[in-house]
C-alpha cells in the first residue's frame, strides 16, 4: 500500500522529491544548534562564577575556604 504513489523504492531518490520533512534546512539547524551550544556554555560559566562569588562573599575573610583547603 503506497500513500505517495510510488510502487517501489528502487529508484533514484533525486527524481522523487522530498524524502523527509524540512529538507534543505540542515545547515540552518546546525547553526541554531551551534549557537545554542555556545550560549549554554557562556550562561553556565556566568552562573558558576556568580555562585563562587556568592560563596566567597559569605565568608569575607576567606577563613572557611582556607580551612577547607588545608584540611585536604
C-alpha positions, 0 to 999 in steps of 0.5 A: 500500500503506497500513500505517495504513489510510488510502487517501489523504492528502487529508484533514484531518490533525486527524481522523487522529491522530498524524502523527509520533512524540512529538507534543505534546512540542515545547515540552518539547524546546525547553526541554531544548534551551534549557537545554542551550544555556545550560549549554554556554555557562556550562561553556565560559566556566568552562573558558576562564577556568580555562585563562587562569588556568592560563596566567597562573599559569605565568608569575607575573610576567606577563613572557611575556604582556607580551612577547607583547603588545608584540611585536604 
